[in-house]
């Protein structure tokens, strides 16, 4: 091969595969590093990306406000229920105090009735009816009757005796009737109790 047919050094075919430029030419073609400016579209995209955390922070803040509102609403509902319960308890106590003041009079009326002093048409009959009606308006409900089963939560056994006829503790006599207002026992009934023998 003559010198004329030999390819010059550094020619495209020298040491590089066919179809590729040598490395030096590639670097030259790329050019120096140049800072490029952002287009309007790029800036809009970046602005939108910057807004994402703010939107998510706003949603989180809304969730926190909603949770606070729910908590305050629940606290208010509990406060209102508690206040209503306390008001009812205060009302029952005040009514109970007023009712206790007339219990001795009602006891006297029961004794008078047991002795036949409250016969129909008698002078005390109208007074007894009015007093018992006043107690009823206060919500006063009497309890404790002969023959009832003995309940230690409502009855105060002042005397107890065995009986062959009793199959369970039973009230055989009522010394003083008990009274309640609603579920509150104002006074337990004083009773005599018969219990099974043996």
C-alpha positions as CSV (number, residue, x, y, z in Angstrom):
1,X,0.0,0.0,0.0
2,X,1.5,3.4,-1.0
3,X,1.5,6.6,1.1
4,X,-1.1,8.1,-1.2
5,X,-3.6,5.4,-0.4
6,X,-2.9,5.6,3.3
7,X,-5.5,7.5,5.3
8,X,-4.2,10.4,7.2
9,X,-3.8,10.2,11.0
10,X,-6.8,11.4,12.9
11,X,-9.2,10.7,10.0
12,X,-12.6,9.4,10.8
13,X,-11.7,5.8,10.2
14,X,-8.7,5.9,12.6
15,X,-9.3,3.8,15.6
16,X,-13.1,4.5,15.7
17,X,-15.8,2.2,14.6
18,X,-17.5,3.1,11.4
19,X,-20.3,5.6,11.8
20,X,-18.9,7.2,15.1
21,X,-17.0,10.3,15.5
22,X,-13.8,10.3,17.5
23,X,-14.1,11.5,21.0
24,X,-12.3,14.8,20.4
25,X,-14.8,15.8,17.7
26,X,-17.7,14.8,19.9
27,X,-16.5,17.1,22.7
28,X,-16.0,19.9,20.2
29,X,-19.5,19.4,18.8
30,X,-21.1,19.5,22.3
31,X,-19.7,22.9,23.0
32,X,-19.0,24.6,26.3
33,X,-21.4,24.5,29.3
34,X,-23.9,27.3,28.9
35,X,-26.5,28.3,31.5
36,X,-29.8,28.3,29.8
37,X,-32.8,30.4,30.8
38,X,-36.1,28.9,31.8
39,X,-39.0,29.2,29.4
40,X,-42.4,30.4,30.6
41,X,-43.7,26.9,30.6
42,X,-40.8,25.7,32.8
43,X,-41.4,28.6,35.3
44,X,-45.2,27.8,35.4
45,X,-44.4,24.2,36.1
46,X,-42.0,25.1,38.9
47,X,-44.4,27.6,40.4
48,X,-47.1,24.9,40.4
49,X,-44.7,22.5,42.1
50,X,-43.9,25.1,44.7
51,X,-47.6,25.5,45.5
52,X,-48.2,21.8,46.2
53,X,-46.8,21.8,49.7
54,X,-48.9,24.9,50.5
55,X,-52.1,23.2,49.2
56,X,-51.3,20.1,51.3
57,X,-50.6,22.3,54.3
58,X,-53.9,24.1,53.8
59,X,-55.8,20.7,53.6
60,X,-54.0,19.6,56.8
61,X,-54.9,22.8,58.5
62,X,-58.6,22.3,57.5
63,X,-58.5,18.8,58.9
64,X,-57.1,20.1,62.2
65,X,-59.8,22.8,62.4
66,X,-62.5,20.2,61.7
67,X,-61.0,17.9,64.4
68,X,-61.0,20.8,66.8
69,X,-64.6,21.6,65.9
70,X,-65.7,18.0,66.5
71,X,-63.9,17.9,69.8
72,X,-65.5,21.2,71.0
73,X,-68.9,19.9,69.9
74,X,-68.5,16.7,71.8
75,X,-67.3,18.5,74.9
76,X,-70.3,20.8,74.7
77,X,-72.7,17.9,74.3
78,X,-71.1,16.2,77.3
79,X,-71.3,19.4,79.3
80,X,-74.9,19.9,78.5
81,X,-75.8,16.3,79.5
82,X,-73.8,16.6,82.7
83,X,-75.5,19.9,83.5
84,X,-79.0,18.4,82.9
85,X,-78.2,15.5,85.1
86,X,-76.9,17.8,87.9
87,X,-80.0,20.0,87.5
88,X,-82.3,17.0,87.8
89,X,-80.4,15.8,90.9
90,X,-80.6,19.3,92.5
91,X,-84.3,19.4,91.7
92,X,-84.9,16.0,93.3
93,X,-82.9,16.9,96.4
94,X,-84.8,20.2,96.8
95,X,-88.1,18.4,96.3
96,X,-87.1,15.7,98.7
97,X,-86.2,18.2,101.4
98,X,-89.6,19.8,101.0
99,X,-91.4,16.4,101.0
100,X,-89.5,15.3,104.2
101,X,-91.1,18.3,106.0
102,X,-94.6,16.8,105.5
103,X,-93.8,13.1,106.1
104,X,-94.6,13.3,109.8
105,X,-98.0,14.7,109.0
106,X,-98.6,12.0,106.5
107,X,-97.6,9.4,109.1
108,X,-100.1,10.9,111.5
109,X,-102.8,10.6,108.8
110,X,-101.9,7.0,108.3
111,X,-102.2,6.2,112.0
112,X,-105.5,8.1,112.2
113,X,-106.8,6.1,109.3
114,X,-105.7,2.9,110.9
115,X,-107.7,3.8,114.0
116,X,-110.8,4.7,112.0
117,X,-110.5,8.5,112.6
118,X,-110.7,9.2,108.9
119,X,-114.1,7.8,108.3
120,X,-115.8,9.0,105.1
121,X,-117.4,12.4,105.8
122,X,-115.3,13.1,108.9
123,X,-113.7,16.5,109.5
124,X,-110.2,15.3,108.9
125,X,-110.9,13.4,105.6
126,X,-110.8,16.5,103.4
127,X,-107.5,17.7,105.0
128,X,-106.0,14.2,104.5
129,X,-107.0,14.2,100.9
130,X,-105.5,17.6,100.3
131,X,-102.2,16.8,102.0
132,X,-101.8,13.5,100.1
133,X,-102.6,15.3,96.8
134,X,-99.9,17.9,97.6
135,X,-97.4,15.1,98.2
136,X,-98.4,13.6,94.9
137,X,-97.8,16.9,93.1
138,X,-94.3,16.9,94.5
139,X,-93.8,13.4,93.0
140,X,-93.9,11.7,96.4
141,X,-94.9,8.0,96.0
142,X,-95.5,5.8,99.0
143,X,-94.4,2.2,99.2
144,X,-94.2,-0.6,101.7
145,X,-97.3,-2.7,102.0
146,X,-98.1,-5.8,104.1
147,X,-97.4,-9.0,102.1
148,X,-94.7,-7.5,99.9
149,X,-91.4,-9.2,99.6
150,X,-88.7,-7.7,101.8
151,X,-86.1,-5.6,100.0
152,X,-83.3,-4.3,102.2
153,X,-82.7,-1.4,99.7
154,X,-86.2,-0.1,100.4
155,X,-87.3,-1.5,103.7
156,X,-85.9,-1.1,107.2
157,X,-86.6,-4.2,109.2
158,X,-87.2,-3.1,112.8
159,X,-88.3,-6.5,113.9
160,X,-87.9,-10.0,112.5
161,X,-89.7,-13.2,113.4
162,X,-89.7,-16.7,112.0
163,X,-92.9,-18.1,110.5
164,X,-93.8,-21.6,109.3
165,X,-96.0,-20.1,106.5
166,X,-93.2,-17.8,105.1
167,X,-91.2,-19.2,102.1
168,X,-89.2,-16.0,101.8
169,X,-88.6,-12.8,103.8
170,X,-92.0,-11.1,103.7
171,X,-93.4,-7.9,105.2
172,X,-96.0,-8.8,107.9
173,X,-96.6,-5.3,109.3
174,X,-95.8,-1.7,108.3
175,X,-94.8,0.7,111.1
176,X,-94.1,3.6,108.7
177,X,-94.5,3.7,105.0
178,X,-91.6,4.5,102.8
179,X,-91.6,7.3,100.2
180,X,-89.6,7.9,97.0
181,X,-89.4,10.6,94.4
182,X,-88.5,9.2,91.0
183,X,-85.7,6.7,91.6
184,X,-84.6,8.4,94.9
185,X,-85.7,6.8,98.1
186,X,-86.7,9.7,100.5
187,X,-87.3,7.4,103.4
188,X,-87.1,3.6,103.7
189,X,-90.2,1.9,105.0
190,X,-90.0,0.6,108.6
191,X,-91.4,-2.9,108.6
192,X,-91.8,-6.1,110.5
193,X,-90.5,-9.1,108.6
194,X,-91.4,-12.8,108.7
195,X,-88.7,-15.2,107.6
196,X,-88.9,-19.0,106.9
197,X,-88.5,-21.1,110.0
198,X,-85.4,-23.2,110.5
